[in-house]
Amino acid sequence: MDLQFMTLLACICSGVGVFCMSLFVFNLLEQLEIEKRETSRQIPIMFKMLLPFAGNVAPIVKAPFFDSTRKHVKEQLLMAGYDQLIDENQFLSVQVLMVISGAFFSILMIAGKQPLVGVCLLLVLYLYPKVWLKG
């Protein structure tokens, strides 16, 4: 009986944790303000979720190493019509954050004995911003 009580308690605690985390994410999404354009152009929800954290990696993105990439991304944003919604520094910051989060989740997947899923997740999170911009 004692083991059943501990199992029930663990289930309740995980449910409360997931509920609190989802409330946090929804609250974060409500506070996010991005200018709406008259056209149907919108940035993906993944970008909207990572944009508040873009300032944390801005010094990395503003390094001279990214100058040619920044120029190329600026041209692609202009050609795609997203230049009013997101600038090149924000886009590169989101791209770096996606690679960092992909690496984090890949390590978790590899530790959980799912290396193929981890590598695929890293690959998807690395390629997603590039494919979205070109698509």
N, C-alpha and C positions, 0 to 999 in steps of 0.2 A: 504494500500500500504506500509506503514511503517513496518508492521509486516512481509510482504513478503520479504522486503529488509533485515531485520534482520535474517530471516530464511536462505536466500541465503548466507548471509555473514557467518553465523555459519557453513553452509555446506562447503563453500570454505575453511574456516579456519581449519575444521577437515580434509578435504582432504589434505591440505598442511602439516598438522601435521603428518598424516599417511605416506605421501610421504617422509618427512624428517626422520621419524623414520625408515622406510624401508631402506633408503639410509645409515643410521647409522649402521644398522644391517649388510647389505651387505658389507660395508666397514670394519666392525669388522671381518667378516668371511674371507675377503680377506687377512687381516693382520695375521691371525692365521696360524702358521706354525707348522705342526706336521710331523715328519719323516715318509716317506712312505716306506713301506716294500715291498719286492718282492711278498709276498703272498697277498691274497685277504682280509686279516684282516684289518678292518677299525673300528674306534670308531664311534658311532652314532653322528649325527649332533647336538643333544641336548648337548652331552658332549663337543663337539667342541665349542659350544656357551658359555658354562659355564666355560671352562678351564681358560680363561683370568682372571676370578674372583676368581679362586681357592686359590690364595695367600691371599685373604682377610680372609678366614676361616682356613688357615693353622695352626695358633696357637691353634685353637680349636681341630683340628684333631690330632695334635702332643701331646695332653695331655695324661697322663698315663691311663686315662679312656678308650681310644681307642686301647690300646696295643694288646689285644687279637683279636679284630676285624681287626686291621691292619695286624696281622700275618695271619689270616684266609683269608683276601682279597688278600694278597700277594701270598698265595698258589693257590687260585682260578685263579688269573691273570696268573700265571705261567702255570697252567693246561690248561687254555683256549688259551694260546698262545698270550696274549695281553701284556705280561710283557715288551716288547720293545716299545710299543706305549704309555702306561700310567702306572705310578707307583702307589703303594698302597695309598700314601698320596694324590695324585691328584684324584684318584678314590673316596676316602672317602670325599674329599673336594667337589667334584661334587655331591656326594650323599647328603651331608649336604645342599648344595646350592639348590638342587632340593626339599628337604623337606621344606626349608625356602620359596622358591618361591611358592611351593604348598600351604603352609599355607597362604601366602599373597593372592593368587588368590582365595583360599577358603573363606577367610574373605570377599573379594570383592563379590563373588557369594552369600554368605549368606546375605550380606547387600543388594544385588540386588534381594532378595526373591527367590533365586535358591539354597537352601541348599543341595539338593541331588546332583546337579552338582558339587557344591563345595567340598563335601565330596568325591565324586568319583574322582575328579581331584587330590585331596590330596593323595588318595589311589594309584592312577596310578603313580604319581610322586614319591611316596615313594617306590613302588615296582619295578619300571622300571629298575633302575641300578642293582638290585639283579637278576631280571629275565634275563637281557641282559648278565650278567656275567655267569650265569649258562647255558644259551642257546647256 
